[in-house]
Amino acid sequence: MQRKTLASPVPADFDEYLARVPDKPRATLEKMRKTIRTIAPTATEVISYQMPMFKIHGRGLVAFAAFKNHCSLFPMSYAVIKANQDELKNHYISKGTIRFTVDKPLSAALVKKIVKARVEENKAREDRRNKSLKKQ
């Protein structure tokens, strides 16, 4: 069963999603949005699975959401989570999720590090795809 975000039902865009979120988590997610934008200014903002998601090179980059008792960042890469597990030791992590509270948000430096790694992963995948298409 999928958990409902605080902005359920499905919002039309990022701004509508954030407008539905209570003040404290909204401020946290808005700050995260700005941080992500500094690393991936060309990323497209979409709503996917009822959550704000950034896409780049045609693929999901990261997503985030607010829930009743926490917020989550979804890096869409277990390798990135695993590579940063020491810095994430004070947060709940799973194969695809990093949970945090508004009182203990992820640092901007860590968000930037995660997003940079995801941009590199997506670019490498796109490069491999383009290379294989050229061989055909």
N, C-alpha and C positions, 0 to 999 in steps of 0.2 A: 504494500500500500504506500502510495506516495504521500509525503507530508505536505500539508498546505503551507505556503509561505504566508506572511502577514498581508501580502497584497493580493491574495486570491479574491475573486476569480481573475482570469487571465487579463493582465493590463495590455494596453495597446503599445506602449513604449516605455523606455527607462523613466522618463519624467512622471508618467502616470503611476508606474510601479512605486517609485520613491514617494510620491505624494500620498500614497496609501499607508506608508510605513510610519509608525510613531516617531516622534522627534529624535530621541536619542539614537536608535538604530539608524534612522535616516541620515543623521549627521555623520555617523561612522561610515555608512555605505557611500555617501556623497564624497567623502574624503578619499575613500578607496577608488571610486570612479575617477576622480581627478588624478590620483597617483597612477592608475593604469593608463590613462590618457597620455601622461608624460612619456611613458615607455612605448606605447602603441598608438600614436596619434591618428594613424590611418585605419585603425580597427573599426569595424562596423558594429553598431549597437543594435542588438535584436532581443526579442523576448523568445526564450525557448524553455520548455518545461515550466512555464509560468515564472521564469526568473530572467533577470537581465544577464545577457551573455555578450561578450565581445568576440567577434570573429575576425580572423586575418588569414590571408592566403587560402581563403575558401573553407576554413575549418574553425571550429571552436577554439578560442584562446583560453579564456577563463570566464567563470560566471560567479555571481554572488547572490545571496538572498538573506532576508531577515525572517526569523522564526520567533515563536513565543518567548523562548528563553535564551536564544543565541542568534548569532549571524554565522553564515558559512561562506567560505571561498571555495570554489570548485576549480582546481587547476587543470582538470581533464588530463592528468598525467600522473600515474603512480610514481614514475621515475623522478619527477620533480619533487613530489612530496617526500619520497625516500631520501633524495639528495639533501633535503633541508630538514630532516627529522630532528637533528640536534637543536636547531633554532626553533622548532615547533614543539619542543618537549613540554611546554606549559599549556599547550592547547590539545584538544581532542583531535586526533587525526585518524582517518581510515583510508582505504584504498583510493578514494576519490574526493574526500572532503576534509577541509580544515575548519573546525568550529572554533568560534571565539565569542566572547561577550563584549558588550559595549564598554565595560569597565576595564577589560584587558584585550584591546583590539590588536590586530597584527600591526607591526611597525611598518611605516612607509618604506623603509629600506628593504624589509623582507618581502613586501608585496612587489616592489620593483624587481627584486632578484628573481622571484617566481615568474613574473610576467616576462622578463628578459629571457629566461630559460624556455618558456613556452613559445615565445616568438621564434627563438632559434630552432626549436623542435619543429614548428610548423613550416618554417622556411626550408629546413633540411628535407622535410617530407615533400614539399612542393618541388624542390630541386631534383630529388630522386624521381618524382613523377614526370617532370618535364624531360629529364634525361632519358627515361625509358620510352617516352612518346617519340622522341627524336630518333631512337633506334628503329622504330617501326617503319 
